[in-house]
Amino acid sequence: MPVPLRRSFTYRVPDELRGTIAIGARLKVPFGKRIMTGYAVKLHTDLPVDIEFDESKIKHILEVSDDEPLITAEILKLTQWTAEYYATFSTGPNA
């Protein structure tokens, strides 16, 4: 998402999108009162154990924007490394 953030967010995959999301896929997600574009950086079969809020408030992914992921695993790793040293994670894919 083109917002200066230093962490990722957890979203639910609705039944109709199961099996269509891959790491690096561009996604439309609700973020506050806006709809934003983000990237799938990790997929879970269960909720992460470190989740610190009411799981009923986890929002659903609205749409997968492309048939194939736009970001490869290598680019994602580079983006994450760059974010740790130079920029926020969300600005890396757009730089």
Backbone as ProteinMPNN parsed JSONL, in Angstrom:
{"seq_chain_A": "MPVPLRRSFTYRVPDELRGTIAIGARLKVPFGKRIMTGYAVKLHTDLPVDIEFDESKIKHILEVSDDEPLITAEILKLTQWTAEYYATFSTGPNA", "coords_chain_A": {"N_chain_A": [[0.844, -1.17, 0.0], [0.54, 2.256, -0.737], [1.35, 3.771, 1.587], [3.21, 5.072, 4.25], [4.303, 2.605, 6.055], [5.513, 0.359, 8.564], [5.015, -2.298, 8.837], [3.22, -5.333, 8.082], [-0.184, -6.293, 7.253], [-2.961, -8.286, 8.324], [-5.327, -10.05, 6.473], [-8.457, -11.599, 5.698], [-9.091, -14.317, 3.481], [-11.648, -14.493, 1.276], [-14.018, -17.125, 0.573], [-14.527, -17.337, -2.231], [-12.168, -16.45, -3.343], [-10.21, -18.176, -2.571], [-7.34, -20.073, -3.264], [-6.623, -18.535, -5.408], [-4.793, -16.637, -4.801], [-1.446, -15.691, -4.629], [1.887, -15.408, -3.285], [3.155, -12.176, -3.688], [1.105, -11.293, -5.242], [-1.031, -8.696, -6.409], [-3.416, -6.93, -4.566], [-6.727, -5.757, -3.806], [-7.786, -4.097, -0.984], [-9.699, -3.293, 1.993], [-8.81, -0.439, 3.835], [-8.861, 1.235, 6.597], [-11.085, 3.772, 5.936], [-10.8, 3.649, 3.267], [-10.212, 2.107, 0.02], [-7.491, 0.233, -0.814], [-4.529, -0.636, -2.695], [-2.569, -3.446, -2.219], [0.045, -5.876, -1.54], [0.352, -9.414, -1.511], [2.224, -10.827, 0.972], [2.631, -12.931, 2.624], [1.141, -16.08, 3.244], [-1.259, -17.645, 5.261], [-2.551, -20.606, 6.805], [-3.813, -20.727, 9.177], [-4.723, -18.282, 11.683], [-2.165, -15.935, 12.55], [-0.23, -16.445, 15.516], [0.598, -14.268, 16.948], [-1.273, -12.275, 16.788], [-2.889, -9.353, 17.842], [-5.471, -8.402, 18.371], [-9.085, -8.317, 18.214], [-10.142, -11.024, 16.443], [-12.447, -11.059, 14.915], [-12.555, -8.628, 13.723], [-10.918, -8.637, 11.561], [-10.528, -7.801, 8.254], [-11.813, -8.643, 4.956], [-10.113, -9.62, 1.948], [-10.741, -7.901, -1.023], [-10.388, -8.172, -3.789], [-8.433, -9.84, -6.262], [-6.02, -8.456, -8.199], [-4.61, -9.178, -10.528], [-3.912, -11.861, -12.89], [-1.506, -13.233, -12.614], [1.114, -13.093, -10.147], [2.629, -9.903, -9.578], [5.001, -9.351, -8.363], [7.986, -11.021, -7.905], [9.339, -13.707, -5.849], [12.01, -13.15, -5.328], [12.199, -10.364, -5.783], [10.444, -9.523, -3.809], [11.849, -10.3, -1.475], [14.076, -8.602, -1.762], [12.784, -6.116, -1.596], [11.828, -6.244, 1.059], [14.274, -6.325, 2.433], [15.36, -3.858, 1.639], [13.478, -2.152, 2.797], [14.041, -2.458, 5.508], [16.419, -1.085, 5.775], [16.382, 1.358, 4.264], [13.835, 2.431, 3.513], [10.249, 2.459, 4.053], [8.371, -0.601, 4.206], [6.092, -0.569, 2.578], [6.653, 1.342, 0.624], [8.647, 0.3, -0.936], [7.927, -1.558, -3.196], [6.887, 0.322, -4.929], [8.891, 2.036, -5.557]], "CA_chain_A": [[0.0, 0.0, 0.0], [1.367, 3.451, -0.796], [1.255, 4.47, 2.862], [4.461, 4.74, 4.939], [4.066, 1.669, 7.151], [6.649, -0.509, 8.845], [4.538, -3.643, 9.125], [2.194, -5.844, 7.174], [-1.491, -6.443, 7.868], [-3.607, -9.578, 8.103], [-6.656, -10.011, 5.868], [-9.061, -12.908, 5.424], [-9.335, -14.649, 2.076], [-13.009, -15.014, 1.142], [-14.098, -18.44, -0.082], [-14.467, -17.243, -3.695], [-10.801, -16.135, -3.771], [-9.272, -19.212, -2.12], [-6.619, -20.73, -4.344], [-6.283, -17.595, -6.479], [-3.825, -15.663, -4.291], [-0.072, -16.172, -4.471], [2.818, -14.404, -2.778], [3.473, -11.196, -4.716], [-0.104, -10.868, -5.948], [-1.569, -7.373, -6.091], [-4.742, -7.122, -3.991], [-7.521, -4.613, -3.338], [-8.185, -4.368, 0.396], [-10.158, -2.136, 2.754], [-7.806, 0.068, 4.77], [-9.597, 2.353, 7.182], [-12.278, 4.074, 5.14], [-10.411, 3.651, 1.855], [-9.838, 0.863, -0.646], [-6.092, 0.412, -1.192], [-3.856, -1.749, -3.348], [-1.45, -3.988, -1.461], [0.644, -7.088, -2.102], [0.399, -10.574, -0.619], [3.608, -11.095, 1.357], [2.66, -14.197, 3.353], [-0.158, -16.747, 3.299], [-1.411, -18.501, 6.44], [-3.745, -21.453, 6.851], [-4.417, -20.351, 10.455], [-4.336, -16.935, 12.099], [-0.878, -15.86, 13.252], [-0.398, -16.491, 16.974], [0.941, -12.973, 17.534], [-2.307, -11.295, 16.487], [-3.15, -8.658, 19.097], [-6.769, -7.75, 18.38], [-10.248, -9.173, 18.019], [-10.066, -11.604, 15.094], [-13.665, -10.768, 14.155], [-12.36, -7.345, 13.046], [-10.048, -8.812, 10.395], [-11.299, -7.545, 7.039], [-11.613, -9.556, 3.829], [-9.563, -9.162, 0.673], [-11.85, -7.618, -1.93], [-10.139, -8.542, -5.187], [-7.085, -10.115, -6.758], [-5.977, -7.539, -9.342], [-3.953, -9.727, -11.713], [-3.907, -13.321, -12.979], [-0.198, -13.697, -12.137], [1.737, -12.127, -9.225], [3.493, -8.906, -10.21], [6.284, -9.31, -7.666], [8.574, -12.348, -7.708], [9.868, -13.952, -4.504], [13.298, -12.457, -5.223], [11.93, -8.928, -5.645], [9.84, -9.345, -2.491], [12.946, -10.342, -0.496], [14.842, -7.367, -1.921], [11.95, -5.042, -1.065], [11.838, -6.349, 2.514], [15.605, -5.93, 2.89], [15.465, -2.419, 1.426], [12.633, -1.492, 3.789], [14.715, -2.47, 6.803], [17.56, -0.173, 5.775], [16.249, 2.646, 3.592], [12.485, 2.935, 3.31], [9.234, 1.614, 4.656], [8.047, -1.766, 3.384], [5.057, -0.252, 1.589], [7.159, 2.176, -0.468], [9.607, -0.463, -1.732], [7.453, -2.005, -4.511], [6.531, 1.462, -5.77], [10.07, 2.879, -5.793]], "C_chain_A": [[0.89, 1.234, 0.0], [1.181, 4.351, 0.425], [2.516, 4.105, 3.62], [4.236, 3.904, 6.198], [5.286, 0.789, 7.346], [6.212, -1.917, 9.236], [3.523, -4.068, 8.072], [0.894, -6.015, 7.962], [-2.086, -7.787, 7.478], [-5.009, -9.357, 7.557], [-7.148, -11.435, 5.672], [-9.222, -13.084, 3.912], [-10.76, -15.184, 1.986], [-13.016, -16.311, 0.336], [-13.929, -18.35, -1.598], [-13.075, -16.897, -4.22], [-9.78, -17.178, -3.333], [-8.648, -19.912, -3.326], [-6.221, -19.804, -5.481], [-5.199, -16.605, -6.068], [-2.473, -16.329, -4.105], [0.769, -15.044, -3.882], [3.198, -13.476, -3.934], [2.27, -10.699, -5.493], [-0.535, -9.484, -5.481], [-3.03, -7.546, -5.688], [-5.413, -5.787, -3.714], [-8.035, -4.991, -1.955], [-8.765, -3.111, 1.037], [-9.073, -1.733, 3.745], [-8.376, 1.344, 5.368], [-10.867, 2.552, 6.382], [-12.002, 4.06, 3.64], [-10.235, 2.229, 1.334], [-8.434, 1.102, -1.19], [-5.611, -0.819, -1.956], [-2.678, -2.157, -2.484], [-0.937, -5.238, -2.153], [0.603, -8.203, -1.072], [1.859, -10.876, -0.31], [3.747, -12.397, 2.141], [1.249, -14.768, 3.339], [-0.171, -17.687, 4.496], [-2.619, -19.409, 6.252], [-4.515, -21.199, 8.143], [-3.982, -18.93, 10.786], [-2.979, -16.958, 12.779], [-1.101, -15.81, 14.764], [-0.121, -15.146, 17.623], [-0.096, -11.885, 17.254], [-2.788, -10.673, 17.798], [-4.496, -7.945, 19.126], [-7.858, -8.767, 18.109], [-10.261, -9.709, 16.584], [-11.325, -11.367, 14.272], [-13.552, -9.445, 13.397], [-11.42, -7.445, 11.84], [-10.906, -8.7, 9.137], [-10.925, -8.534, 5.936], [-10.924, -8.859, 2.656], [-10.74, -8.987, -0.276], [-11.643, -8.183, -3.327], [-8.67, -8.883, -5.396], [-6.993, -9.361, -8.078], [-5.423, -8.136, -10.629], [-4.015, -11.251, -11.696], [-2.616, -13.924, -12.427], [0.376, -12.662, -11.177], [2.658, -11.167, -9.978], [4.881, -8.878, -9.599], [6.774, -10.741, -7.461], [9.067, -12.484, -6.27], [11.185, -13.212, -4.296], [13.112, -10.958, -5.03], [11.315, -8.644, -4.276], [10.91, -9.36, -1.401], [13.779, -9.07, -0.555], [14.074, -6.176, -1.341], [11.95, -5.054, 0.458], [13.188, -5.924, 3.078], [15.778, -4.417, 2.776], [14.663, -1.651, 2.473], [13.307, -1.427, 5.15], [15.8, -1.407, 6.882], [17.265, 1.23, 5.264], [14.85, 3.238, 3.568], [11.507, 2.083, 4.091], [8.892, 0.496, 3.69], [7.064, -1.407, 2.275], [5.575, 0.594, 0.435], [8.118, 1.426, -1.372], [9.103, -0.891, -3.091], [7.16, -0.853, -5.462], [7.726, 2.337, -6.113], [10.645, 2.643, -7.176]], "O_chain_A": [[1.912, 1.246, 0.687], [0.89, 5.54, 0.298], [2.881, 2.93, 3.645], [4.004, 4.447, 7.278], [6.012, 0.508, 6.393], [6.96, -2.642, 9.893], [3.04, -3.256, 7.282], [0.881, -5.895, 9.187], [-1.754, -8.35, 6.434], [-5.783, -8.574, 8.107], [-6.355, -12.361, 5.501], [-9.456, -12.126, 3.176], [-11.055, -16.23, 2.565], [-12.127, -16.555, -0.48], [-13.26, -19.195, -2.193], [-12.821, -17.035, -5.416], [-8.605, -17.077, -3.686], [-9.337, -20.29, -4.273], [-5.552, -20.232, -6.422], [-4.734, -15.819, -6.894], [-2.37, -17.396, -3.5], [0.404, -13.872, -3.972], [3.523, -13.939, -5.028], [2.39, -9.788, -6.312], [-0.416, -9.148, -4.303], [-3.794, -8.223, -6.377], [-4.741, -4.798, -3.42], [-8.636, -6.049, -1.767], [-8.382, -1.997, 0.682], [-8.487, -2.584, 4.414], [-8.377, 2.398, 4.732], [-11.635, 1.613, 6.174], [-12.867, 4.415, 2.84], [-10.123, 1.277, 2.106], [-8.206, 2.054, -1.936], [-6.205, -1.894, -1.875], [-1.882, -1.315, -2.066], [-1.422, -5.614, -3.22], [0.799, -7.956, 0.118], [2.645, -11.151, -1.216], [4.854, -12.909, 2.306], [0.272, -14.021, 3.414], [0.781, -18.433, 4.722], [-3.597, -19.024, 5.613], [-5.723, -21.426, 8.205], [-2.997, -18.431, 10.242], [-2.67, -17.899, 13.51], [-2.061, -15.197, 15.231], [-0.565, -14.906, 18.745], [0.176, -10.702, 17.462], [-3.064, -11.39, 18.759], [-4.643, -6.961, 19.851], [-7.585, -9.93, 17.812], [-10.376, -8.941, 15.628], [-11.28, -11.463, 13.046], [-14.368, -9.169, 12.518], [-11.159, -6.443, 11.175], [-11.891, -9.421, 8.981], [-9.872, -9.17, 5.977], [-11.127, -7.67, 2.411], [-11.634, -9.831, -0.324], [-12.594, -8.621, -3.976], [-7.784, -8.287, -4.782], [-7.796, -9.595, -8.982], [-5.736, -7.649, -11.715], [-4.151, -11.864, -10.637], [-2.635, -15.005, -11.838], [0.152, -11.467, -11.366], [3.373, -11.567, -10.896], [5.835, -8.434, -10.238], [6.057, -11.574, -6.907], [9.198, -11.488, -5.558], [11.446, -12.703, -3.206], [13.792, -10.349, -4.205], [11.633, -7.632, -3.652], [10.884, -8.524, -0.498], [14.149, -8.519, 0.482], [14.659, -5.326, -0.67], [12.059, -4.001, 1.087], [13.242, -5.233, 4.096], [16.279, -3.772, 3.696], [15.114, -0.622, 2.976], [13.157, -0.438, 5.869], [16.068, -0.882, 7.963], [17.832, 2.199, 5.77], [14.708, 4.46, 3.602], [11.894, 1.098, 4.719], [9.101, 0.63, 2.485], [7.193, -1.894, 1.151], [4.985, 0.566, -0.646], [8.381, 1.88, -2.486], [9.777, -0.622, -4.085], [7.183, -1.038, -6.678], [7.591, 3.287, -6.884], [11.64, 3.268, -7.545]]}, "name": "protein", "num_of_chains": 1, "seq": "MPVPLRRSFTYRVPDELRGTIAIGARLKVPFGKRIMTGYAVKLHTDLPVDIEFDESKIKHILEVSDDEPLITAEILKLTQWTAEYYATFSTGPNA"}
